[in-house]
Structure formats: C-alpha cells, structure tokens
Amino acid sequence: MPYNRIQVRPIAGALGAEIHGVDLSKPLNNETFSEVHQALLDYLVIFFPDQHITQEHQKEFGRRFGPLNTHPFVHPDREGQQDPEVFEVRHEPGETYIFGEGWHMDHTWKEKPLMGGILYAREVPPYGGDTLFSNLYLAYETLSDGLKKTLEGMKAVHAANPDLYVGDPNIKMTRQQIDALTAVHPVVRTHPDSGRKLLFLHPHIVKRFDGMTVEESQPLLKYLCDHAVRPEFTCRFSWKANDLAFWDNRAVMHNPINDYQGFRRVMHRVAVEGTKPV
C-alpha cells in the first residue's frame, strides 16, 4: 500500500522495516496509526529509531493495538518492575544468562498467545546484543505441497520450559508452576488479519505433536524449526539507545543474541494480548 503519513524503509528482503516520521511521545492520529498498523502487517517487525518516550508513552502506543499483558513470571519486587505492564529485560555486566535466548515466540504456552511485543532500548552495550527475526509465512509457503498437506489439521503441544529460566532473577514462579503451563495449537495457523497461512512452531516450547510421543515428533519438529530460520527468511536488527521495535508475535520468531558479556543492557517490553490461534 502507499504510505502518505509515514516513511517506510525495509531493512531486509524477508521482513523488517524502519518507520520514520513518527514521534511516539505524542498520540498518533487515526490516519497515521492506520499506516503504522498496515506497516506491521506488511513487514511483520517494524523499528522506530531514536524515540524519546516514557513507559506511559510506550503503554499508550501498545494499547492502540489491544489490551496489555502482565508477564506472569516477573517478580514484582525486582528493581524496575514497579509497573506490571512494563517488563524490564535487564542484563548486568556480571551475568551470563540473557532472558529469552534462542529462537522463540512469546507465550505460546497460553491458550491465547501474545499478539505482539514492543521493545524499547533504554541502555545498550557498545557492540553486540542484536536481535534476529524470522518470517513464518515464508517458512510455510516454501514447504513442499506434500508436507503442507501432511501438516494440515495437525496440532502441537506448547509447554513452558522451566529449564530455560534457571538462574534468571526475574522469575517468581516455581519450577512446578512453570511446567504446568501448556496449550495445544494448530501447526499451520491462519493469521487473523492477513488471512495468510504460516508455520506456528518454535523449538524451545513445542514439546511434541498432539497424539504423538516426544520421540516420534522430534525428527519432523526439528526439520520444521530449522527450516523456519533459514537465513533468507530472517532479518537482523542492531540496537541503539532509544530505538523501539514492534514485532507481530503471531507470524514471527525472534532470537536475542548473547554476545555482549561484561556489558549492561536494559530494555523495556510492553506486550499486547492476542487471540486463540485457528
């Protein structure tokens, strides 16, 4: 579509675009919001460079897309977590763990996974700390017709994995509570806004296909998850302080790179609630 109120600059062939001409510290009029929303659907992850915003500005922007999420794992007493709708993703120089490492989508262990994530860079390392994103439309569309037919009607068991959060100071839930978070979703999802089909899988949370054992599921699951992050399906974003990213969690996997040991990195995430995958 033509954009009249914003400037859209793609950063890769598969997905991702920078949005210019928008100041998120001010309310967006309906025409500008409509173009931003369309850019999200067109490019799946959009980046707003050099935005000087408060937590309230970030939340106000998120609410234009739907109700905000409160992260269930976050300990309310951790410094920076006074607002339950703003999740501070903080890495200190002495820590080796980073939150969310590895390819994944957010909260697919829920019946209604998140619609999207809005991440704002408060403090970034002098180098490293990039984030990768992958287009799950392309992951599905490039499968063979035979494999597409096989996957139609299949479902997968998504279960929160407590092993991913060992040593994370953000976590308030017990191992047993995390392990109980499970949902079953279609392997091939139809996006509620675009109507396009996509591969709704990711490696860390999907345990098995519904009706199959873990051992039976692993060969096909590994193939599909490896296929979904082929380089030509991805983009890579290098953060600067005050950059903001918004990804469509319904059609994108993301992967924060753990290559900035010894440096501090502080990000604020606001997430928008989603709908049940069909």
N, C-alpha and C positions, 0 to 999 in steps of 0.2 A: 504494500500500500504506500502511497505518497505520504510523507510526513511534512506537515506545514509549521508545526509549533516547536518541534524538537529536531536536533541533528543526530542522525544515527550513523555510527562508523563501525562496521563489522571488524572484528579482530582475528577471525579465522573463517575457514570455509564451512566448517561443520555447525558451529553455533557461536554465540557470543558477540556482543556489540557494545561499544561505549555510547552513552547518551549525553549529548551536550545541549546547552540552552535551557537547563532546568536547575532551579535553586530549591533544594528540598527543605530549606529552612523556612520556606513560605508555602502556604496552601496552594495546591495545584487546581487551576480551574478545570471544569469538566472536559473541555476540548483537549487540553494538554494531558490530563490524566488518561483520556481515551487513547491517545497516541502512545503514551508510555505503556499502557496495558497491551496494546497491539504489538509494540516492540518486544515485550516479554514473550508473547505468543510466537512471534516471528523468529526470535533469536534464542529463546529459552533461558539465557542468562544475560543480564544487562548490567553495565557498570557505569556508575556516576562518579567521575573523578572530582576530587577536591571539593567535597561538600562539608561545610562547617555547620554541623547540626547538633542538637541536644538529643537526649533519649526521648523526650516528648515529641520532637520532630520526627524521629525515626518511627516511633509508635504510630503517630498520626498518618504517616505515609503507609505503613503496613495495614492500618485499619481501613484504608480505601479499598483493599482487596478482600477483607473479611475479618472475622474475629481473630484476636491474637492468642497464641499458645503460651501456656506456662510450662516450662520444662519440668517434667516430673522427677528428674534425677538430681536437680540442683539443690544444694544445701543452702537454706535461707540465711545462715549465719556467716557464709563465706564473704569476705570483703568484696564489695562491688555488686552484691546480689540483693540489694535492698528492694529493687523493683522486680517482682516475679515475672513480668513480661519481657524483661531485657536480660538475656543470658550473657554473662561476661565470659568469653573464652580467653583465658589468660595463661600465658606460658612464662615462667620465671627463668632467669639465666641458669639456675642450678638444676632445673628439671629436664628429664629426658623424654617423658611422656607428653604427647600432644593429644588434645581432645579430638575425636573423630578421625583418627588417622586411617587411611585406606579407602578404597572406593566404596561409596555407600549412598543411599538416600536416607532422609530423616524420618524416623518414627514410623516405618512401615510395619512395625510390630503392633500398631494400633489398628482398630477397625477402620478409622478414618485418618490415614496418614496426612502429613502436612501438605498444604497447597504450595508453599514456598518459603524460602529463607531469605532474610535481609541482613547482610553482614556489613558492619561499619568498622573501619580500621582506625582505632584510637592511637595505637603505637605499634610500629613495625620495626623489624630488625634492619640493619644496614644492607643485608642481602639475604636471599632465601625466603622461605615462608610463602611461596607461590601456591595457588590453588588450581587444580585441574578440574575440568567439567567434561562430561560425555553426553552425547545426543542419543537418547534411547529410541527415538523414531528411526534413525539410521540403523541402529542395532537390529531392529525388527525388519525394516524394509530390505536389508541386504541379505537376509536369510533365504535359503532355497525355498521354493514352493512346497516341497515335500516336508521340510522341517516346520514351516509355518502351519501346514495342515496338522502335523503332529501336536503342535503346541496349542491349537485352538481347543478351548474347553478345559485345558489343564490348569490346576491351581498349585500354589506353593505355600508352604508353611513358613511364615516370617516370625522369628523369635528373638527377643532381645538377648544379647550375649554378654553375660557378666564378665567374661574374661577380657573383653575389650576395655573395661574400665578399672582394671586392677591398678591401684596406686593413684587414681585420679582424685584430687582433693575436692572436686566439685560434687562428688556423688554423696547423696544422703540415703539412698535405698540400700537394703541388704541384698546379698547375692541371690537369696531365695525370691525376694520381691521382683528383682530384675528378670530372673529366669522364668517367672510366671507370665511375662508379657508376651502374648502370642496372638497372631491373626493369620487368617488364610485369605490370599488374594489371587486373582487370575494372573497367569503368567503373561498373557497378552492383554494389555489394558487399552481401552479406548479413552483418549483424552476428552474430558467433559466439555472443553471449549472448542478445540480444533476438530474433533471427530476423527482424528487420525489414530491408528494403532501403534503401539510401542511395546517394547520388551520391558516388563515390570519385574526386574530381578536385580539383585546385587549380592556380592559374595559373603559379606560378614553376617548378615542377618537371616538370609534364606537358608533353612536347615535341610529341607527336602521337598520333593513334590508330594502333594496330597495324595494319599493312597499308596505311596511307595516308601521304602526304607531309606535311611540316610545313604547306605552303601549303594543301593540301586540308583539313587538320584545323582550321586556325585559326578559321574562322567559327563552327563549331559549338562548339569548345572555348571560345572567348571568350564565346559566349552562355551556356553552361552555368556557367562560372565566375562571370560577372556575376550570373546568376540565383541562384547559391548564397549570395551575400552580400547579398541584398535586406534592407533594414533590419528587416522583420518577422520575419526568420529569425535575428536576432542579439541578443546582449546585450553590455553594456559594463561592465567592472569597473574601479573606481578604487582603486588600491592604497594601503594604509597599511603602515607598517613592521610586520613580524611577521605579515602576512597570508599565507596559503598557498592556492594554487589547484591543483586536480587536474582535468584535462580528459581525456575519452575520445578519444584520437587516432584511433580507428577511425571516429568519426562526427562529428568537429568540426574545423573550420578555426579558426585563431586569427591575430590580427594585432596586434602591439605597435605603438602609435602613437609616432611620432618627433616629439614636440613639447616636449621638455624640454632643449633645448640650453643648455649652461652649467651644468648640474647633474649631480651624481653619482647614479648608480642602480646598486645591487648586488643581484642576485637569484641564488639557488642552485637549480639544477634537478636533480632526480632523475627518471630515465625508466625505465619498465617495458617490457621486451621484449614483442613481440606475436607473432602468428601470420600465416601466409600468407593473404592475402585470397581469398575464394571468393564 
